[in-house]
Amino acid sequence: MQLDWNIGALADGLRCYRSQEFFSAHEHWESVWLLSSEPQRSFLQALIQMASAFHHLQRNNSQGAASLLRKAHSRLSFYPALFECVEVTPLREEVATWLQVLELHDLPASPTFPQIRLTTPDN
C-alpha cells in the first residue's frame, strides 16, 4: 500500500497537523495505520506518536510529550531520507531538537513544531 497524502484520511490528518490540531491528526492517521502493513505501518506510527506528543505538550504534559517523541524519533531512524514522499531527514532533525528543548525544560513561548514536508521522488 502506497501512502497518498493528497486524499482521504492522510490528507485530512496532514491538514490537522499543520493547523496544530494534533489530536485530530492522530485520529485521521490512525484510521490508515490500522489497515496498513510494514514498512508504512511503523512510519505512520511514528507520525501518530509525534502528533500525540504535541497534543500532550498543548496540555502541559512535557514528560508525556518527551516519551512519545523519543519513540517517534527511534522509529523514524529506520527510514531513508525520503519515504512515501515525506522528507524524513529534516523531520528527524526537528524531532531531535524538540527532545533537547524538552530535556532542558526551555519551552518557547510560540513553538514551531516539526514540519512534515512532502516532495516527489523525482525532486
Protein Blocks (a to p, Z undefined) as FASTA:
>chain_A
ZZdfkgcjllmmmmmmmnopaklmmmmmmmmmmmpccfklmmmmmmmmmmmmmmmmmnop
aklmmmmmmmmmmmmmmpcfbeghiafklmmmmmmmmmmmmmnopacfbdcddddddddf
kZZ
